[in-house]
């Protein structure tokens, strides 16, 4: 049986995201007066468990991958569990038929990623044709075979990230997803925001658990040790730069000022990338070494915001023609955007160009990665 969207593929994508470089170029200042968009009050999503699927009992003749993709798409929409195909090319070997159907499935899910709850396709030789048995993630069906034992309940993307970060030493965290409206791609992208850059998280094949893999260490235990060091340094730093009398805007300014005053861009990324330490991609760079690339700047801003009790997320995309990472944080009841990388070396607050930008302002020279805008909307409206 071939898995649709295997763990190996997901981990490759996550590793590429974590290890990618970033832009340190500082573009011209954006100075618009566009109004900010207030964060709407979250409304719990309501969705009924799909009704019993109507069977697709007929035998479906196909000759091309495109035809098969359309039929499988219809099956996935209706949660049909079995479809039989008859190939017009009767002498086509079973293995080639199976590969064509797997490719058709991948084609359909690529075009319709909201259907990725169909996670496995098993092809067998039947009396009347090639039989495809389809497996669906149980969160879309109400867990008809029971819920995982000891599972953490997940209603929002925020809860998913928190579930991962709350169990850093666990290699697998059982979960029950209560909100069937959550999309697989959104959940996978949300999990990229857990682990502090040292642990890669992904859903398992049927989304009944979160799986953890070390990103730079040989073991999870070593990764957890690095994370605990970051948390300790962040706590000490926050105690130095923040006070109980500060409001959130003052805290954000103190955090922003600390990073841009004390962190230089790590030019080894350009000059000698093989010598660039992994720490420069994480909060260790700014908080301990005083040098980092954009990922390190972004993670440092986020962990200090966590210490301040301010919701904050990493955002990935491109800037100045290169992969880049910045932040989205809550300021005075509205989510705004921050880029300490592009303001590094500017201690004077009046010179800051990327503190508390609106979405419209930041979008002038920061470009969202695939699915990032939808992800941030999902996180900030949870």
C-alpha positions, 0 to 999 in steps of 0.5 A: 500500500502506498501512502499519500503524503508520506512522513518522509516527504513531509520531513524533507519539506520541513527540513528544507524550511528550517535549513533554508537561508534568508535575506538580510537586505534592508529595503526602503522604508515603508511609510503608509497610513493604511489602517490596521485590521482588527482581529475578529473574535473567534467563532467556534467552527461547527461541522457535522460528521459526514453522512454514510458515503454513497457507494460508487458501485459501478465499474469506471473505465479509464484510459488516462491518469487525468480521468482516474484523478477526476474519479478519485477526486469525486470519491474523496469528496464523498468519503467513498471507501472503494472504487473499481477501475477498468482500464481500456488498455486491457494488456496493461500490467497491474503494476503499471495500473497501480502506479498510474492510479497512485499518480492520479491520486497525487495529482488530484490531491495536489490540485485539491489539497483540502482533500488530503484527509484521504491519506492512503490508497491500496490497489489490488487486482479484482475480478472486474478490474483494479480495486482501490481501497481508500483510507480516511483520517478518522478526525473527518469521520468522528473516530468510528473505530475509537479514539487514541488512548491518552490523546490530547484534544485539538480544536484549533491550530494554536492548540496543536502547536501548544500540544507539541511544545508541551511534550517536547521529550515525547517522540509521539503525542496521541491527539484527537482533532475535534474540529473536522474543518481543520485542513491537513496542510494548515496543521502541518504548517502549524507544526513547523512553528513548534520545536524552537527550530530543534525538533521537527513535528509532523502529523502521522499518516492518519493524523491520530498523533504528532510525531517528533524528529530531531532537526540538528541533533542525533536524539530528541533528548539532545534537542530538548536539552538545547531547547531548555537552554534557550528557555533559560537564557530567554527567561534571564534576558526577559528579567533584565529587559522587561518590567511588570509596569510595562504595557505590551507595546513597551514590552515589544519595544524592549524586546525589539530594541534588545535584538536589533542592538545586540545582534549582527547578521551572520554573514557566514551564510553568504561567505562560507555557508558550510561554516554557518553554525546551526545556532545562527538559525535559532534563538541561540544566535541572538540570545547567546552568540549575538549573531544570526540569520533571519530564522535566529532573529525571528525565533529570538523575538518569538521566545522573548514574546512568550516570556512576556506573555504576548502571542507571537508567531514566525512567518516564512516567505521571501524578501529581497529575492531570498527566503526570509522569516519575520514575526506576527505578534499581538499589539493593542488587540491587533496582530502586527508584523515585526522584522528585527533582521531588517532593522538590525543595527538600528538602536534608535527607535525612530529609525525602525522601519519594521516594528508593528507594521500592518499586513498591507505595509509589510506586504510591500516588500515581504512576500508570503510563503505558500499557505502562510497567510492562511496559516497566520489567519488561522492562528490569530483567529483561534 
